[in-house]
Amino acid sequence: MHLNDLNSVQHNVKRLNRVLADSFNHEVDLSEMTTDSLSRMLSTTRDKMEAIKESDLTYWENPQYNKLGLIAHQIKTYISEIAPARTDGKRMKT
């Protein structure tokens, strides 16, 4: 590992996945998903977050809301930074 790898987007996505696994016992593998499925998953995640936000006055304390927030951040990062230029040389499925 090079020192620059610590600031890479791929490292940040892996770190988010580790936080999800440690905190919520939940992992998300985005590497084999298509662009459409990533977009649908992000939309669904945001909808679920909005539903929690509307139904709970202290939504920021809700573990499900926090987990969904981490997942949404991970998907947004993956879509914008990793999916367009995958490091393994494979083209992103469209």
C-alpha positions in Angstrom: 0.0 0.0 0.0 1.2 3.4 -0.9 0.7 6.5 1.3 -1.5 8.1 -1.4 -3.8 5.1 -1.2 -5.0 6.3 2.2 -6.7 9.3 0.6 -8.1 7.3 -2.3 -11.8 7.1 -2.9 -11.7 3.4 -3.0 -10.1 3.3 0.4 -12.8 5.6 1.7 -15.5 3.2 0.4 -13.8 0.3 2.0 -13.5 2.2 5.3 -17.3 3.0 5.1 -18.0 -0.6 4.6 -15.9 -1.5 7.6 -17.8 1.0 9.7 -21.1 -0.5 8.5 -19.8 -4.0 9.4 -18.5 -3.0 12.8 -21.4 -0.8 13.9 -24.4 -2.4 12.2 -23.2 -5.9 11.2 -24.1 -5.0 7.6 -21.9 -5.0 4.5 -22.6 -3.7 1.0 -20.7 -5.0 -2.1 -21.2 -2.5 -4.9 -18.5 -3.9 -7.2 -20.8 -6.1 -9.4 -23.8 -3.8 -9.5 -24.8 -1.9 -12.7 -25.2 1.8 -12.9 -29.0 1.4 -13.0 -29.1 -0.8 -9.9 -26.8 1.6 -8.0 -29.1 4.5 -8.9 -32.2 2.5 -7.8 -30.5 1.5 -4.6 -29.6 5.1 -3.8 -33.1 6.3 -4.5 -34.6 3.6 -2.3 -32.2 4.4 0.5 -33.0 8.1 0.3 -36.7 7.3 0.3 -36.3 5.2 3.5 -34.3 7.9 5.1 -37.0 10.5 4.3 -39.7 8.2 5.7 -37.8 7.9 9.0 -37.1 11.6 9.1 -40.9 12.3 8.7 -42.0 9.8 11.3 -39.4 10.4 14.0 -38.7 13.8 15.7 -35.2 12.5 16.8 -34.4 10.7 13.6 -30.6 11.5 14.0 -30.6 9.1 17.0 -32.3 6.3 15.0 -29.7 3.6 14.2 -31.5 2.6 11.0 -31.4 6.2 9.8 -27.6 6.4 10.5 -27.0 3.1 8.7 -28.9 4.3 5.7 -27.0 7.5 5.7 -23.7 5.6 5.6 -25.0 3.4 2.8 -26.2 6.4 0.8 -22.8 8.1 1.2 -21.0 4.9 0.1 -23.2 4.6 -3.0 -22.9 8.3 -4.0 -19.1 8.0 -3.6 -19.0 4.8 -5.6 -21.2 6.2 -8.4 -19.3 9.5 -8.8 -15.7 8.3 -8.3 -15.2 4.6 -8.8 -17.8 3.4 -11.2 -16.8 5.6 -14.1 -13.1 4.4 -14.1 -12.9 1.0 -12.4 -9.4 0.1 -11.2 -9.7 -3.5 -12.2 -9.9 -2.5 -15.9 -13.5 -3.8 -16.3 -16.1 -1.6 -17.8 -19.0 -0.6 -15.6 -22.2 -2.4 -16.7 -24.8 0.0 -18.1 
